[in-house]
């Protein structure tokens, strides 16, 4: 990449959807897997199909308190002419014709019994049981495998395990579950102006690498949070090359077209720049590339632009590397209280805070922009509840319009 090219600006900015698709085409899911205890598998990605090794329940069980009987012994029973059966000991193992055994909800139905009479429709007289209801075969009985059948397919590869899934896996008798290892993401902050503390004139405390590494962990990956690399071509090249064994390499800073924006040149030298410049605000100078089969996401150095681009490109790339897809962020409906401007052809992410209004139970919450512009103002996103996405065809959104606020920071 020549000096003139770096100084020439962006002649074309790729739309967000096209840029994301181009990046994802360069991402291959890794094949590393491990078995982890079911209790520790929440949020992990299933590595292979999981079938139930046993039915749930593993036996016919009483669906309520009452007496286990043979249904045929109750035919014709009613309030005026109850069926009279011999009372067996509680929780008996078997019921012969003409017998009834006391059972409790969830307990095994004795062998020979095929129905349960509710306790409210039975009266015990000495060693006999009077049954005032006729019951059909299977009535008030949960059959073996009613919840889960033996051999039933529970989850396909790529499913992200939720807390309820862990309960189901435990219920079928599994102690461990095969999952993909978390994707490894190398996070390399760059910039000669970055320091860890006590910044002097012209220096800035490093925050982007910290933020991105924690987002990687929030999104289910393992972050290699590296030391700051200065704006030197050889130092940057060595740093990126050293981490090409990661599933994704992400850099922060130096991704634009200025004199010190060297990452696109480094990526081009190590491999290939796929996209440089995206029709997105804040943060259009993102660079997406690959080297030796490893996707590289070079995020802008301005903090808000860095975060927005991480959510739009890094998150789907690392999810794909981990064997799944990035689900859409949850949204909350709200009314915009001030106009948000946007450039036609550019997808704009307007940071907003959300507050419940006082217009009654049916009124939508109010979305207030924290700042209309300023990709370097970290507080505008850190103090926001989410962002409103203005699609490319629109020239902003007027005050009073109902909008969907993406709650991007509350989901893995």
Secondary structure, DSSP 8 states (H G I E B T S, - for coil): --HHHHHS--S--B-HHHHHHHHHHT------EEEEEGGG-TT-BB-S-EE-SS-BSSS-EESSSEEEE-GGGGTT--SSS-EEEEEE-TT-SB--TTEEEEE-TTSB--BT--EEEEGGGEEEETTEEEE-S---TTTTEE-TTSSB-TT-EEE-TT-B--HHHHHHHHHTT-SEEEEE---EEEEEEB-TTEESSS--TT-EE--HHHHHHHHHHHTT-EEEE---B-S-HHHHHHHHHHTTTSSEEEEES--SSSTT--HHHHHHHHSEEEEE-BSEES----EEEEETTEEEEEE-SSHHHHHHHIIIIIHHHHHHHTTS------EEEEEESS-B---TTSEEEEEEEEE--SS-TTS-EEEEES-SS-TT-THHHHT-SEEEEE-TT-S-B-TT-EEEEE-TTS--
